[in-house]
């Protein structure tokens, strides 16, 4: 099976050789960073239409975290285009974090469309190193389709726990690898080296459920859902929350 995967990977590489050559020469990443926000703007709109009720149910739990001030300090990891903003309750003070500065234009537009929220700032940084954010400073951290593309999910989840206050909540909606031994997983393995270039670092075969289970949250709840867009090689999704 491994030999078959390597052979098919080679065939895909040959078919997409210009892309890989551009990546080798350092030309692809700047191009990808500039166009990827436009792609995500389209895809997240499609995703939201499919899972609107689920997102509203998940994020409705945020309202109960408001203190005496009625405000909730919320950090969104990989905030992208701000596709989740419409689902957050009033009174949220949003800090956005994303390593791609090209998303800021889309975030500004999303904030203008969601006046029930307070926009704190946009931090250009990786989730593995959120040194600009203080310990125990957030009531909520949100991650939707982010852990697939970070360098170290373990380190990101450690940072999530650092910035969350005791009892704070981590909400997530992520995708993960297809089941072991399946043909679907084989094709994910075949496509992954090329897909990572196309989708800004997205790893198709990441076992995100295991990363969350080993992250030492005090409580973890999650449920699994089928892939949202059948025509993409992305696997099952998991949705849930964790408590610091």
C-alpha positions, 0 to 999 in steps of 0.5 A, spaced: 500 500 500 505 504 501 508 503 494 502 504 491 501 511 495 508 513 493 507 511 486 500 515 485 503 521 489 509 521 484 504 521 478 500 527 481 506 531 482 508 530 475 501 533 473 502 539 478 509 540 476 509 547 475 506 548 482 511 544 485 517 548 482 514 555 484 514 552 491 521 550 490 523 557 488 519 560 493 514 563 488 508 560 490 507 561 497 506 569 496 501 568 491 497 563 495 497 568 501 494 573 496 489 569 493 487 564 499 482 569 502 478 570 496 477 562 496 475 562 503 470 567 502 467 563 497 467 556 501 466 559 508 459 562 505 457 555 502 459 551 509 455 556 513 449 555 509 450 547 510 451 548 518 448 554 520 443 551 525 449 547 528 454 553 529 448 557 532 447 551 537 454 551 538 456 558 539 449 560 543 453 557 549 458 563 549 452 568 552 452 564 559 460 566 560 458 574 560 460 577 567 458 583 570 460 587 565 456 583 560 462 582 555 465 576 553 473 576 551 473 572 545 479 570 541 478 567 534 484 563 531 485 563 524 479 568 524 480 568 516 474 572 513 470 572 519 465 567 517 463 566 524 462 573 527 454 572 525 453 567 530 456 570 536 452 573 541 452 581 542 457 583 547 463 579 545 469 583 544 473 579 538 480 579 538 482 576 531 489 572 530 491 569 523 498 569 520 496 571 513 495 579 513 491 579 507 485 577 511 484 583 514 480 586 509 475 581 509 475 582 517 474 589 516 468 588 512 465 582 516 465 587 522 462 592 519 456 587 517 456 585 525 455 591 529 453 587 535 460 585 536 466 589 539 472 588 534 478 589 539 484 588 534 487 583 529 494 580 531 498 577 525 501 571 528 501 563 528 497 559 533 503 556 536 506 563 539 501 567 541 506 571 546 502 578 544 496 575 548 496 575 556 495 568 560 488 567 562 486 573 558 480 570 554 473 567 556 472 563 549 477 561 544 474 559 537 478 554 532 474 552 525 478 549 520 484 551 523 488 545 526 489 542 520 494 547 517 498 549 523 505 546 524 504 543 531 497 542 533 499 540 540 503 547 541 497 551 539 492 547 544 497 549 549 497 556 547 489 556 547 489 553 554 494 558 556 490 564 554 484 561 557 481 563 564 480 557 568 473 555 566 474 558 559 471 554 553 474 552 547 470 551 541 472 547 535 469 545 528 475 541 525 476 536 519 480 530 520 483 524 516 479 518 513 478 511 517 485 507 517 485 502 511 480 506 507 480 507 500 478 515 502 485 515 506 489 512 501 487 518 496 488 523 502 495 520 502 496 521 495 493 528 494 496 531 501 503 533 498 500 537 493 493 539 497 498 543 502 500 548 497 493 549 494 490 550 501 495 554 504 498 548 508 492 544 510 493 537 512 488 532 510 491 526 514 491 529 521 488 526 526 485 532 530 481 528 535 487 524 538 490 531 538 484 534 542 483 528 547 491 528 549 491 536 550 489 535 558 482 539 558 478 538 564 472 536 560 471 535 552 465 534 548 465 532 541 461 529 535 462 527 528 459 529 522 460 527 515 464 532 510 461 538 508 463 539 501 463 532 497 467 534 492 473 536 496 478 530 499 477 533 506 475 528 511 469 527 517 468 533 521 468 534 529 465 539 532 465 540 540 467 544 546 473 543 551 473 546 558 480 549 561 
